[in-house]
Amino acid sequence: MCKFRTLRADEIDVRVATITSKGFSLLLYKDARCDMNILDETIGSMNWQRTHTRENANCIVSIWDKDKNQWISKEDTGTESNTEKEKGLASDSFKRACFNWGIGRELYTSPFIWVSDLSYIKTNPKTQKQTVTERFKVSMIETSADKVITALEIQDSKGNVVFSTKKKVEKVVKQEFLNSTQKIIKNLNLDPKPKTDVDNVEFATTEQIEMLKALGYKGTKKPETMTTKEADYYIQMGRVMKKGVKK
C-alpha cells in the first residue's frame, strides 16, 4: 500500500487551546482540504473515495489496491463543530479517518506548546472573558522517518517567534558542554584561579606564549605577563574549548 508524506509547515494550522492567567496553549491541526490534496497527490483522485454513515458521524476512507484488485477501507468517528454542525461533523470524521491512513499522524507527537506572553491575551471588561485574537502559524517543522516531530517553531502574524524547540535544545546542549568542560578541568586538576608566589615567579616560556597564540587566546591578560602556571592553565582551557566547539 501507499505511504503518505509528512505535512509541510504551510499545511498545518494553529489554534488556541486553553487560556489561563499565566498564558495560553496552542494546538496543531489539519483541515479536510489538506487531506484531500495529499490523497490526490499520492494515489490520484480516482483511486480513493469517502463515504459517511450515522448522519456523518462516521467516515470511511477507501483506497484502491491494484495488487489485490479491491478497495481497502479505514473508518473513524468525528465530533460536532460549534459552527455548521453537519458539515463540521462530516469534516472531522473524514480527517480522523485519514489519520488512520497515516496522513498527519505526526501531529499526535506534537510537544506541549505553551506561550507565556500575556500581551496576546485580551480581557473583555464587561464579561471578564479572556481571548486571543492573534493568528499563529507553523514557521518550521522537522520530523523523523517514523513521523515523530523533532523540531518545531511557531510565529505570530508579524513573524515573532512565540515557541521554538530549537531554543530548548540549544540551552540543553550549552549546559551539557559547560558541565563536561568543568568535569575535564576537574580531572586535569587545574586551578580556575592560578595563584602566584611573589617570591619565586616564573614567567611563561616562549613555547607557552606561542602555544597560546596558536590556540587563539584572546584574554585580557597578555601571555608575556603570565606565570608558567597561568599559561599552562589557559593552554589547557584553550585545548578543551577547541575540542568542544563544533565548526
Residue pairs with C-beta under 8 A, 6 or more apart in sequence:
1 63
1 65
1 72
2 42
2 43
2 63
3 102
4 38
4 42
4 101
4 102
4 103
5 38
5 42
6 106
6 143
6 147
7 30
7 34
7 38
7 103
7 104
7 106
7 107
7 141
8 141
9 137
9 138
9 139
9 140
9 141
10 137
10 138
11 30
11 34
11 37
12 28
12 29
12 30
12 107
12 138
12 141
13 28
13 29
13 30
13 31
14 26
14 27
14 28
14 29
14 135
14 136
14 137
14 138
14 154
15 26
15 27
15 29
16 24
16 25
16 26
16 27
16 132
17 24
17 25
17 26
17 27
18 24
18 25
19 121
19 130
19 131
19 132
22 116
22 118
23 114
23 115
23 116
23 117
23 118
23 121
24 114
24 115
24 120
24 121
24 132
25 112
25 113
25 114
25 115
26 113
26 114
26 115
26 136
26 154
26 163
27 110
27 113
28 107
28 110
28 113
28 138
29 107
30 95
30 103
30 104
30 107
31 91
31 95
32 91
32 94
32 95
34 103
34 104
35 94
35 95
35 98
35 103
35 104
38 98
38 103
39 45
39 48
39 61
39 63
39 98
39 103
43 63
43 64
47 63
47 64
48 61
48 62
48 63
48 64
49 61
49 62
49 71
50 59
50 60
50 61
50 62
50 94
50 97
51 59
51 60
51 62
52 58
52 59
52 60
52 90
52 93
52 94
53 60
54 77
55 86
55 89
56 78
56 86
56 89
56 90
56 93
57 77
57 78
57 89
57 93
58 75
58 76
58 77
58 78
58 93
59 75
59 76
59 78
59 90
59 93
59 94
59 96
59 97
60 73
60 74
60 75
60 97
61 73
61 74
61 75
61 94
61 97
61 98
61 100
61 101
62 71
62 72
62 73
62 74
63 71
63 72
63 73
63 101
64 70
64 71
64 72
65 71
65 72
74 97
74 100
74 101
75 97
75 100
76 93
76 96
76 97
76 99
76 100
77 93
77 96
78 89
78 90
78 91
78 92
78 93
78 94
78 95
78 96
79 89
79 92
80 88
80 89
80 92
81 87
81 88
81 89
81 91
81 92
82 88
95 104
98 104
99 105
99 108
102 147
105 147
106 143
106 147
106 148
106 149
107 149
109 147
109 148
109 149
110 149
110 152
111 149
111 152
111 165
113 152
113 154
113 163
114 163
115 162
115 163
117 162
120 132
120 134
120 156
120 162
121 130
121 131
121 132
122 130
122 131
122 132
122 133
123 129
123 130
123 131
124 130
124 131
134 156
134 157
135 156
135 157
136 154
136 155
136 156
136 157
136 162
137 154
137 155
137 157
138 152
138 153
138 154
139 153
139 154
139 155
139 159
139 161
140 151
140 152
140 153
141 149
141 151
141 152
141 153
142 149
142 150
142 151
142 152
143 149
143 150
144 150
150 165
151 165
151 166
151 169
152 163
152 164
152 165
153 161
153 163
153 164
153 165
153 166
154 161
154 162
154 163
154 164
155 161
155 162
156 162
177 244
180 244
181 240
181 241
181 244
184 240
185 192
185 236
185 237
185 240
188 236
190 233
190 236
190 237
191 229
191 233
192 233
194 227
194 229
194 230
194 233
195 229
196 227
196 229
196 230
201 227
202 227
202 228
203 224
203 225
203 226
203 227
203 228
204 212
204 223
204 224
204 226
204 227
204 228
204 230
204 231
205 228
205 231
208 223
208 226
208 228
208 231
208 232
208 235
209 223
209 224
209 231
211 231
211 235
212 223
212 231
212 234
212 235
212 238
213 223
215 235
215 238
215 239
215 242
216 238
216 242
217 223
217 234
217 238
219 234
221 230
223 231
226 234
